Amino acid sequence: RPFMVPIIRRSLAIAALALVATPRIAAAATADALLPRNLSPWGMFLHADIVVKAVMIGLAFASLVTWTVWLSKTIELARATRLAKRRLALLESDTTLVDVVRNSAGHDAVAQLIQSAAREAELSGGIRDDGFKERIALRLERVEAAMSRRIAVGTGVLATIGATAPFVGLFGTVWGIMNAFIGISEAHTTNLAVVAPGIAEALLATALGLVAAIPAVVIYNHLARSIAAWRALLGDASAQVLLLVSREQDRPALRSSRAAE
C-alpha cells in the first residue's frame, strides 16, 4: 500500500543508524569500564601498579623523615645556641677558670670545652709552661670537632633525599608509562580515555618525588646555615677559654714582678 512506503523507509533508516551507533556506544562503554572511578591522588594510588605504589610509599616515608629531622634539629640547635650564648657571656666576664668550671656543669658543647681545659690544667699539675697553652688548644680543637660532628648528625639524610628523590619518582613514572603502553597494546586501541589514568598515576610518582626533594633541599640549606652560626659561637668560646687560660698563666709572673718592686 502506498501509505506504508514512508513508514518502511523511516524504519530502515532508524535501523541503519542503530547499526552504525552500536559499535561506538560499545567502545564508549568499554572505555568507561576501564577508567577508575576515583581520579583523586588517593584513588590513583590505589589503582597504581605495585612497583609505582612502592615508589610512592618510599617517597612519602622520605618526606616524613625530612620533616622529622627538621623538627628535631631545629629544637636541638635552638637549645644549643641558647646555652652557647649563656656560656660565652660567662667566659667574657671577669672570672677565673675555676669559677667557670663550677658554673658550667652540663654536657653542652661550651661546657665540654671548659671542662676539657680544666682537665688539662689538672693533669698539668699546676705547671704553666709554654706547652700548656698548646695542649689546651689541641684539646679545644678536638672537642670542637666532636661537637660539630654530633650537631650535624641527621643532616646528611636530608642531602641524600634531596638528591635522589626526583630520580626515584622518575623511575616510578617511567615504569607506569611502560605499563600504560602495554595496556594500549593489549586493548588494541589508542583511545586516550583508556590510557590516561595509567599515565596520570605514573606522573603522580614524579610529583611525589618533587614534594619530597624540594623541602629536603630547603631544610638542609637552612640547617647548614644554622649549624655554621653555632660553630662560630663555639669558635668564640674556644678563643675565650684560651684567653682565660692565658690571663691565668700571666698572673703569677705579674704578682712576682710586683713583689720584687
Number of C-alpha atoms within 10 A of each C-alpha: 4 6 7 8 10 10 11 10 11 11 11 12 12 11 12 11 10 12 11 11 11 11 11 11 12 11 13 15 11 14 17 13 11 13 16 15 11 13 15 11 11 11 13 20 20 15 18 23 18 12 13 23 20 14 23 24 15 18 27 16 12 23 24 13 18 25 16 13 20 21 11 11 20 16 11 12 18 13 12 18 20 12 17 22 17 13 22 20 12 17 24 14 11 7 12 15 19 12 11 20 17 11 12 19 12 11 10 16 24 30 21 19 26 26 22 18 25 19 13 16 19 11 10 13 8 11 12 16 10 9 10 18 19 12 15 21 17 13 17 26 15 13 20 21 12 12 18 17 10 11 17 14 11 17 19 11 16 26 18 15 24 26 15 15 25 22 15 20 28 22 19 27 25 17 17 26 20 15 18 21 15 13 16 16 11 9 14 9 13 12 13 11 14 22 22 14 20 25 21 18 28 30 19 23 30 24 17 23 30 21 19 28 26 17 18 28 18 14 20 24 15 13 20 14 12 17 19 12 14 21 20 12 18 26 16 18 27 25 15 19 26 19 15 19 20 14 13 15 18 11 11 12 11 10 11 10 10 9 8 6 6
